[in-house]
Amino acid sequence: MPPTRTTLRVRYAETDQMGIVYYANYFVWCEIGRVEFFRQLGYDYKQMEMEDDCHLPVVESHCRYRAPARYDDEVAIEARVTAVRSTVIKFAYKILRLTPDGEQLLAEAETVHVTVNKSMQKRNLPEKYLLAIKATMGSI
C-alpha cells in the first residue's frame, strides 16, 4: 500500500521571524499524517482511546531537515508504518513541497510509539489495529 498522503498549506503562525517553518511544527505535521493513516484504515484516535483504551504516546522521534518550508507553501505529508509489534509501532514520514514543477523533499522523520492504556501501562495493540496495519505493510 502506498503511504497515506495528506496535503496542507503552511500557515503564517507556523513560521518564525525569518519566514521559515519552525522546526517543531514538522512533528505536528507528522501527527496529522499519523491520524490520517488510521482514518484511511477506518479508525480514528478518539475511537482507539475511548472504545479500546489504546493510547499511542511518542517515545522517540527524529527529523532530518532537507530544505525549508515557508509561509503559504503547499506541502504533502506522507505517512507509513515501517515496523509493528504487539506493543510498538514505528512510523516514517516524508514532508514534501508541492509546486507546479513537481515535489521537493523538505524533511524525513520517524516516530516510535508504545501502546498503553489510559493509566500508561503497556498493553498489546488490539488485534483489529494490528491486522489492519500489517495489511498496509503486506505482511499478513
N, C-alpha and C positions, 0 to 999 in steps of 0.2 A: 504494500500500500504506500502511495506517496505520502510525504509529510503533510500534516494539516497546515493549511495556509490561510492566514488572516491578514487583511490589509488595514492600515490606518494612516492618518495624516498627522504629522508632527505638530503638536500644539505649542504655542508660544511659551506657555507655563513649563514646558518640558526642557526649555533651553536655558543656558547660563548667560552671563553678561557678554560672552563672545558670540552668542547666537548659535551655539553648538549644543546638541542634546546632552544634558547632564548624564554622566556615566551610569548612575544608579537607575535611571529610567529604563535602561535596557533590561534590567531584571523585572521591572513592571511589565514590559512588553513580553518577556518570557512567560510570565504568569498568564497574560492574555492568551498566548499560544497554547499553554497547558490547559486552560479552561476550555478553549475551543476544541482541542484534541478530544477531551472527554465528551463534549457536546456532540461532536461528529460521531462518536461511538453510541450516542443515545443516552448519555448520562450527564449529570452535572454535579458540581461540587456540593451544592446545597443538599441534593439527594444523598450523596455519599455520606455527608456529615450527619444529617438528621435521621435518615432512614436506616443507614447501615453502620452508624457510629465509626466511620472510617475517615481519618484525617491524614493529610499528607504534608507534614511540615518539611521545609527545606533544611537539609542537614549539611549540604555542601553546594557551593556554586562557583562557577568560573566563567569569565568572559574575556575573549580576545577581541580587541577593537581594531578594525582594519581601516576604516575611513569614517569621518564624522558625518552624522546626520544633522540637518539644520531645520529651522522652522519652515513649515509648510511642505517639507518633503513628503512624498507618499512612500511608505515603507511596507514591506511584507514580512511577516513573522512566520517562519516555517518551524513546526514542532514535530518531533517524533520520539518514540521510546527506543532507546538503544540497548537497554537491559532491564529485565524484570525478574524478581524472585518473589517469594511469598511475602516478604516484608519490606522490600526495597524496589524503587523504580528510579531509573536514570533516564532523563530527557536530554535531547540535543536540540539546539535551535540555530537557525540562521536568520539574521536580520539583513534584509536587502533593501536598497533604494530602488524604486521603480521609476523609470524615465521612458520617454517615447523611444529612446535608442536601446533600451534593454534594462538589465539589472546590474547593480553594483553591490558586492558583499560589503556590508558595514561592520558586522560582528558575528562571531560564533560563540555560543555559550552552552554550558551544561549545568543541570541541576540534579541533585540526588535527593530523594525523598524517602523517609521511613514511614511505614504505615503504623498509625497509632489510634487508640480510642480517645474519647474526649478527656480522659484522665491522663493522657500522654503515656499510656502503657503500650508497648509494642504489641502489635497483633498482626495476624495474617490478612493480606488483601483478600476481600471477598472473591469467591471463585468467578462470579459473573464478570467482574472487572479484570481479573487475571486472564481469563479466557479471551475476552474482547481485546485486551492489549496484545496478547500473544498472537492473535489473528492478524494484527497490523504488522507484526514482525515476520509473518509467515512461518510461525513455529508452533502451531497447534499439533 
